[in-house]
Amino acid sequence: MIFIHELGHYLMARAMGVGIEKFSIGFGKPIFKFKVKEVQWQIGWLPLGGFVSLKGEDHSEAADSEDSFLAKPWWKRALVVFAGPFANLILGLLLFIVAFLLPISTSDHSPVIFEAKGIFGDVFAPGDSIISVNNVPIQGYIQALGELSAKKDNRIILKRDSLTVAIQLPGSQVDSLLGSVSPMVSTRVGEVYAGMPAWRAGIRENDVITRVDSVEVSDWYRMRELITKSPGKKVKLTLLREGKELMREVVLEENEVLGSEKLIGISNYQPVKDVYRFSFGEAIVQGSSYALNFVISNYTGLFKIIAKPDQLAKNVGGPVMIATMSTQVGSRGVAHLIMFFASISLVLMIMNLLPIPVLDGGHIFFFIIEGIFRKPVPLKVQAVLQRIGLALLVLLMLFAFSSDLSKLFMRLLSR
């Protein structure tokens, strides 16, 4: 992904007639290098990024030559810098589309009714099992909802105790049904999100939560209510793991980026497994939609962090968390792993476009100012701001490393 980012800079620089001296993956002294057409290609010993060295960008004597970076108009320089993040955007989009072209493993709840509210309390009963919707055999609850039509009457076949019951549901009632009927969901843990409180406390996938503090729970809804509405800062969870009863104390975390209510970072187990295949057209639509929503949600999250800097520790992860998350995601299949890498590529774009000196967004900001005022930002001002930006990035990297290690240490202690 770093290679693609730097390749974006490289190709746009070529297109704008800018001379290129060096293309490096990694920083520091090169451990491998070769030269092609006056460009040195190398791999540095410190694998934390990369760079393309452009002719004259360091204000050397080469800055006066025709193919110098600084000799180009401000908008051409801005395009060269923007091309790196843009390449990550294209890569992320393509990876999402490729992922949706592959068979995608899916999970669903059992098509069994837990609760029906309002007018639907007279239609459905707890324990009803959905057999078919509009003559389509049903395996999962979400699948059943997907087969409902808002444009015509729906025929639903249920199994109630030992009886088979047929129900006619008007299309006009479909939207209200979605928020009034709930599926049966056990207290078995599905996914445990890396770095979150439950993960740090040592909770694992397939653990069954039997008590929250001293209250017994048998369904996800009651369990979730007790956790999110707990008056304290911690909850004691009693778990069943491979027949053994365990106790785990979990910190309750309020994360403004994910939502203001208390959370611990687990999802419910969905027992119905299937594989879904999208058509080429569907893959393009779904991949594009995922990429767009991912970018929007991440920028929204960044604005929330800026408004509340205390949320930074809860939302920053470094190489350790990336490795942990990629292992988790990889266990769900190749398509999910490709989506994870697509997400990282988009994160590289999002972070690099931030208007922070040293980052691409900071350089673009300088160039836009130059375009508006018809003169470049003074070199001394740029140098000072870049030193500040570099210091902030180094601190952020160190913070991410220490945050990763502290979370991992807590996870190891709770085993």
C-alpha positions as CSV (number, residue, x, y, z in Angstrom):
1,M,0.0,0.0,0.0
2,I,2.9,2.3,0.7
3,F,4.4,1.3,-2.7
4,I,1.1,2.2,-4.4
5,H,1.0,5.6,-2.6
6,E,4.6,6.5,-3.6
7,L,3.9,5.2,-7.1
8,G,1.1,7.7,-7.4
9,H,3.5,10.5,-6.6
10,Y,6.0,9.0,-9.1
11,L,3.6,8.7,-12.0
12,M,2.2,12.2,-11.5
13,A,5.6,13.7,-11.2
14,R,6.5,12.0,-14.6
15,A,3.3,13.3,-16.1
16,M,4.1,16.9,-14.9
17,G,7.7,16.7,-16.2
18,V,9.3,16.7,-12.8
19,G,12.7,14.9,-12.5
20,I,12.9,12.0,-10.0
21,E,16.0,11.1,-8.1
22,K,15.0,8.4,-5.7
23,F,12.1,6.0,-5.0
24,S,12.2,4.5,-1.5
25,I,10.1,2.0,0.5
26,G,11.2,2.5,4.1
27,F,13.5,5.1,5.6
28,G,17.1,5.1,6.6
29,K,20.1,3.5,5.0
30,P,19.1,1.2,2.0
31,I,19.4,-2.5,2.5
32,F,18.7,-3.1,-1.2
33,K,19.0,-0.7,-4.2
34,F,19.3,-0.5,-7.9
35,K,19.3,2.3,-10.6
36,V,17.1,2.5,-13.7
37,K,17.2,5.6,-15.9
38,E,18.8,7.8,-13.3
39,V,16.3,6.9,-10.7
40,Q,17.5,5.0,-7.6
41,W,15.0,2.4,-6.4
42,Q,15.6,1.2,-2.8
43,I,14.3,-0.4,0.3
44,G,15.2,1.3,3.6
45,W,15.9,-0.6,6.8
46,L,13.1,1.2,8.7
47,P,9.8,0.0,7.3
48,L,7.5,2.8,8.5
49,G,6.7,4.6,5.2
50,G,8.4,5.6,2.0
51,F,9.2,8.6,-0.2
52,V,9.9,9.8,-3.7
53,S,12.8,12.3,-3.9
54,L,12.0,14.9,-6.5
55,K,14.6,17.0,-8.3
56,G,15.0,20.4,-6.7
57,E,12.5,19.9,-3.9
58,D,15.1,20.5,-1.3
59,H,15.9,23.9,-2.7
60,S,19.3,22.7,-4.0
61,E,21.0,24.0,-7.2
62,A,18.8,21.7,-9.2
63,A,15.8,23.9,-8.2
64,D,16.6,26.2,-11.1
65,S,16.4,23.5,-13.8
66,E,13.3,23.1,-16.0
67,D,12.4,19.7,-14.6
68,S,12.7,20.9,-11.0
69,F,9.7,20.4,-8.7
70,L,9.9,24.0,-7.5
71,A,10.0,25.3,-11.0
72,K,6.5,24.0,-11.7
73,P,3.3,26.0,-11.1
74,W,1.7,25.6,-7.7
75,W,-1.2,23.5,-9.1
76,K,1.2,21.0,-10.8
77,R,3.0,20.6,-7.5
78,A,-0.3,20.1,-5.7
79,L,-1.3,17.4,-8.2
80,V,2.0,15.6,-7.7
81,V,1.5,15.6,-3.9
82,F,-2.2,14.7,-4.1
83,A,-1.5,11.8,-6.4
84,G,-0.2,9.7,-3.5
85,P,-3.4,9.7,-1.4
86,F,-5.5,9.5,-4.6
87,A,-3.6,6.2,-5.5
88,N,-4.6,4.8,-2.1
89,L,-8.2,5.8,-2.7
90,I,-8.2,3.9,-6.1
91,L,-6.4,0.9,-4.5
92,G,-8.9,0.8,-1.6
93,L,-11.9,1.1,-4.0
94,L,-10.5,-1.7,-6.3
95,L,-9.8,-4.0,-3.3
96,F,-13.3,-3.5,-2.0
97,I,-14.7,-4.4,-5.5
98,V,-12.4,-7.5,-5.7
99,A,-13.5,-8.6,-2.3
100,F,-17.2,-8.5,-3.3
101,L,-16.3,-10.5,-6.4
102,L,-15.1,-13.3,-4.2
103,P,-17.4,-15.7,-2.2
104,I,-18.1,-13.9,1.1
105,S,-18.8,-15.8,4.2
106,T,-21.9,-14.5,6.0
107,S,-23.5,-15.0,9.4
108,D,-27.1,-14.7,10.5
109,H,-29.3,-15.2,13.4
110,S,-31.6,-18.2,13.6
111,P,-35.1,-17.3,12.2
112,V,-36.7,-17.6,15.6
113,I,-38.8,-14.8,17.1
114,F,-37.7,-13.6,20.5
115,E,-40.2,-10.7,20.9
116,A,-42.9,-8.9,18.9
117,K,-44.1,-5.4,20.0
118,G,-47.2,-3.3,19.2
119,I,-49.6,-4.7,16.6
120,F,-47.2,-7.5,15.8
121,G,-47.7,-9.0,19.3
122,D,-50.9,-10.4,18.0
123,V,-49.3,-11.8,14.8
124,F,-46.1,-13.4,16.1
125,A,-45.4,-15.3,19.3
126,P,-42.1,-15.8,21.1
127,G,-40.5,-19.0,19.7
128,D,-42.1,-18.8,16.3
129,S,-39.7,-20.2,13.7
130,I,-39.9,-18.7,10.2
131,I,-40.0,-21.4,7.5
132,S,-40.5,-19.4,4.4
133,V,-41.2,-15.9,3.1
134,N,-43.0,-15.5,-0.2
135,N,-42.3,-19.2,-1.0
136,V,-38.6,-18.8,-0.4
137,P,-37.1,-21.2,2.2
138,I,-35.6,-19.4,5.1
139,Q,-32.3,-20.2,6.9
140,G,-31.6,-17.0,8.7
141,Y,-33.5,-14.0,10.3
142,I,-31.8,-11.3,8.2
143,Q,-32.5,-13.3,5.1
144,A,-36.2,-13.4,6.1
145,L,-36.3,-9.7,6.4
146,G,-34.6,-9.3,3.0
147,E,-37.3,-11.4,1.3
148,L,-40.1,-9.1,2.5
149,S,-41.6,-6.7,0.0
150,A,-43.0,-3.3,0.8
151,K,-44.9,-3.2,-2.5
152,K,-47.2,-6.2,-2.1
153,D,-48.7,-8.5,0.5
154,N,-46.2,-11.0,1.9
155,R,-47.0,-14.7,2.8
156,I,-45.0,-15.9,5.8
157,I,-45.1,-19.5,6.9
158,L,-44.2,-20.1,10.6
159,K,-43.8,-23.1,12.8
160,R,-45.4,-22.6,16.2
161,D,-45.0,-25.5,18.6
162,S,-46.1,-28.4,16.4
163,L,-48.4,-26.3,14.2
164,T,-47.7,-24.7,10.8
165,V,-49.1,-21.2,10.6
166,A,-49.6,-19.0,7.5
167,I,-49.5,-15.2,7.9
168,Q,-50.4,-12.5,5.4
169,L,-48.3,-9.3,6.0
170,P,-49.3,-6.2,4.0
171,G,-46.4,-4.4,2.3
172,S,-47.3,-1.2,4.1
173,Q,-46.4,-2.8,7.4
174,V,-43.0,-4.0,6.5
175,D,-41.1,-0.9,7.6
176,S,-42.8,-0.9,11.0
177,L,-42.1,-4.6,11.5
178,L,-38.3,-4.1,11.2
179,G,-38.2,-2.2,14.5
180,S,-40.9,-4.2,16.3
181,V,-39.8,-7.8,15.9
182,S,-36.6,-9.2,17.3
183,P,-34.8,-12.5,16.7
184,M,-33.7,-15.0,19.4
185,V,-30.1,-14.1,20.3
186,S,-28.1,-16.0,22.9
187,T,-25.4,-14.6,25.2
188,R,-22.7,-16.4,23.2
189,V,-19.9,-14.0,22.2
190,G,-19.3,-13.7,18.5
191,E,-16.4,-11.3,17.7
192,V,-14.2,-9.6,20.3
193,Y,-12.8,-6.4,18.9
194,A,-9.1,-6.0,19.2
195,G,-8.0,-3.4,21.7
196,M,-11.4,-2.9,23.2
197,P,-12.2,-3.5,26.9
198,A,-13.5,-7.1,26.5
199,W,-10.4,-8.0,24.5
200,R,-8.1,-6.5,27.1
201,A,-10.0,-8.4,29.8
202,G,-9.4,-11.7,28.0
203,I,-12.9,-12.5,26.8
204,R,-12.8,-14.8,23.7
205,E,-15.1,-15.7,20.9
206,N,-17.6,-18.4,21.8
207,D,-17.6,-17.5,25.5
208,V,-21.1,-17.7,27.0
209,I,-22.0,-14.9,29.4
210,T,-24.2,-16.2,32.2
211,R,-24.2,-13.3,34.6
212,V,-23.6,-9.6,34.6
213,D,-22.4,-8.7,38.1
214,S,-24.8,-11.0,40.1
215,V,-27.8,-11.0,37.6
216,E,-28.3,-14.1,35.6
217,V,-28.9,-13.5,31.8
218,S,-30.1,-15.9,29.1
219,D,-30.6,-13.5,26.2
220,W,-28.4,-10.8,24.5
221,Y,-30.9,-8.0,25.0
222,R,-31.1,-8.3,28.8
223,M,-27.3,-8.8,29.0
224,R,-26.6,-5.7,26.8
225,E,-29.1,-3.6,28.9
226,L,-27.3,-4.5,32.1
227,I,-23.9,-3.7,30.7
228,T,-24.8,-0.4,29.0
229,K,-26.9,0.9,31.9
230,S,-24.5,-0.2,34.6
231,P,-24.0,2.6,37.2
232,G,-20.4,1.7,37.8
233,K,-17.2,2.0,35.7
234,K,-16.7,-1.8,35.6
235,V,-18.9,-4.9,35.3
236,K,-18.1,-8.4,36.5
237,L,-19.0,-11.0,33.9
238,T,-19.4,-14.7,34.6
239,L,-18.5,-16.8,31.6
240,L,-18.7,-20.4,30.5
241,R,-15.7,-21.5,28.4
242,E,-15.4,-25.1,27.4
243,G,-17.5,-26.2,30.4
244,K,-15.5,-24.1,32.9
245,E,-16.9,-21.1,34.7
246,L,-14.7,-18.0,34.7
247,M,-14.9,-14.4,36.0
248,R,-13.8,-11.4,34.1
249,E,-13.9,-7.8,35.3
250,V,-14.4,-5.5,32.3
251,V,-14.0,-1.7,32.1
252,L,-17.0,0.1,30.7
253,E,-15.9,2.5,28.0
254,E,-17.7,5.5,26.6
255,N,-16.5,6.0,23.0
256,E,-17.8,9.2,21.4
257,V,-16.6,8.0,18.0
258,L,-18.6,4.8,18.1
259,G,-21.5,6.1,20.1
260,S,-22.0,7.8,23.5
261,E,-23.3,4.7,25.4
262,K,-21.1,2.4,27.4
263,L,-19.6,-0.5,25.5
264,I,-17.1,-3.3,26.0
265,G,-16.4,-4.3,22.3
266,I,-18.2,-7.6,21.6
267,S,-20.7,-8.7,19.0
268,N,-23.3,-11.5,19.3
269,Y,-22.8,-14.9,17.9
270,Q,-24.7,-15.7,14.7
271,P,-25.1,-19.4,14.2
272,V,-26.4,-19.5,10.6
273,K,-23.4,-19.6,8.2
274,D,-23.6,-19.2,4.5
275,V,-21.6,-18.0,1.5
276,Y,-22.8,-15.2,-0.8
277,R,-21.6,-14.3,-4.3
278,F,-22.3,-10.9,-5.9
279,S,-22.5,-10.4,-9.6
280,F,-19.9,-8.1,-11.3
281,G,-22.3,-5.2,-11.3
282,E,-23.4,-5.8,-7.7
283,A,-19.7,-5.9,-6.7
284,I,-19.0,-2.5,-8.2
285,V,-22.0,-1.0,-6.5
286,Q,-21.3,-2.6,-3.1
287,G,-17.5,-1.9,-3.2
288,S,-18.1,1.7,-4.2
289,S,-20.7,2.1,-1.4
290,Y,-18.4,0.6,1.2
291,A,-15.5,2.8,0.2
292,L,-17.6,5.9,0.3
293,N,-19.2,5.1,3.6
294,F,-15.8,4.2,5.1
295,V,-14.3,7.5,4.1
296,I,-17.3,9.5,5.4
297,S,-17.4,7.6,8.7
298,N,-13.7,8.0,9.3
299,Y,-13.7,11.8,8.7
300,T,-16.7,12.0,11.0
301,G,-14.8,10.1,13.6
302,L,-11.7,12.4,13.2
303,F,-13.9,15.5,13.7
304,K,-15.2,13.9,16.9
305,I,-11.7,13.2,18.2
306,I,-10.6,16.8,17.4
307,A,-13.6,18.0,19.4
308,K,-12.8,15.6,22.3
309,P,-9.1,14.9,22.3
310,D,-9.5,12.6,25.3
311,Q,-11.0,10.0,22.9
312,L,-7.6,9.7,21.1
313,A,-6.3,6.9,23.3
314,K,-9.4,4.8,22.6
315,N,-9.2,5.1,18.8
316,V,-5.5,5.0,18.0
317,G,-3.9,1.7,17.0
318,G,-0.4,0.9,15.7
319,P,1.3,-2.0,14.0
320,V,0.5,-4.4,16.9
321,M,-3.2,-3.7,16.6
322,I,-3.1,-4.0,12.8
323,A,-1.4,-7.4,13.0
324,T,-3.9,-8.6,15.6
325,M,-6.9,-7.3,13.6
326,S,-5.6,-8.8,10.4
327,T,-5.3,-12.2,12.1
328,Q,-8.9,-11.9,13.4
329,V,-10.2,-10.8,10.0
330,G,-8.2,-13.3,8.1
331,S,-9.9,-16.1,10.0
332,R,-13.2,-15.1,8.4
333,G,-11.9,-15.6,4.9
334,V,-9.9,-14.1,2.1
335,A,-12.6,-11.6,1.1
336,H,-12.8,-10.1,4.6
337,L,-9.0,-9.9,4.7
338,I,-8.9,-8.0,1.4
339,M,-11.6,-5.6,2.8
340,F,-9.4,-5.0,5.8
341,F,-6.4,-4.1,3.5
342,A,-8.8,-1.9,1.5
343,S,-9.7,-0.1,4.7
344,I,-6.0,0.5,5.6
345,S,-5.4,1.9,2.2
346,L,-8.3,4.3,2.6
347,V,-7.0,5.2,6.1
348,L,-3.6,6.1,4.5
349,M,-5.4,8.4,2.1
350,I,-7.5,10.0,4.9
351,M,-4.5,10.6,7.2
352,N,-2.2,11.8,4.5
353,L,-4.7,14.5,3.4
354,L,-4.9,16.0,6.9
355,P,-3.5,19.6,6.7
356,I,-0.5,18.9,8.9
357,P,2.9,20.0,7.8
358,V,5.1,17.0,6.7
359,L,2.0,15.1,5.5
360,D,0.8,15.5,1.9
361,G,-2.2,17.5,3.1
362,G,0.1,20.1,4.7
363,H,2.1,20.5,1.4
364,I,-1.1,20.9,-0.6
365,F,-2.2,23.5,2.0
366,F,1.0,25.5,1.4
367,F,0.5,25.3,-2.4
368,I,-3.1,26.5,-2.2
369,I,-2.0,29.5,-0.1
370,E,0.6,30.2,-2.8
371,G,-2.0,30.0,-5.5
372,I,-4.3,32.5,-3.6
373,F,-1.6,35.0,-2.6
374,R,0.6,34.6,-5.7
375,K,3.7,33.9,-3.6
376,P,5.0,30.9,-1.7
377,V,4.9,30.5,2.1
378,P,8.3,31.7,3.3
379,L,10.8,28.8,3.7
380,K,11.5,29.6,7.3
381,V,7.8,29.4,8.1
382,Q,7.5,26.1,6.2
383,A,10.6,24.7,8.0
384,V,9.3,25.6,11.5
385,L,5.8,24.2,10.8
386,Q,7.3,21.0,9.3
387,R,9.4,20.5,12.4
388,I,6.3,20.9,14.6
389,G,4.3,18.5,12.3
390,L,7.1,15.9,12.4
391,A,7.3,16.1,16.2
392,L,3.6,15.6,16.4
393,L,3.7,12.6,14.1
394,V,6.6,11.0,16.0
395,L,4.7,11.5,19.3
396,L,1.6,10.0,17.7
397,M,3.6,7.0,16.5
398,L,5.1,6.5,20.0
399,F,1.7,6.9,21.6
400,A,0.2,4.3,19.2
401,F,3.1,1.8,20.0
402,S,2.7,2.3,23.8
403,S,-1.1,2.1,23.5
404,D,-0.8,-1.2,21.5
405,L,1.7,-2.7,24.0
406,S,-0.3,-1.7,27.1
407,K,-3.5,-3.3,25.6
408,L,-1.6,-6.4,24.6
409,F,0.0,-6.7,28.1
410,M,-3.5,-6.4,29.7
411,R,-4.8,-9.1,27.4
412,L,-1.9,-11.4,28.3
413,L,-2.4,-10.8,32.0
414,S,-6.0,-11.8,31.8
415,R,-5.4,-15.2,30.2
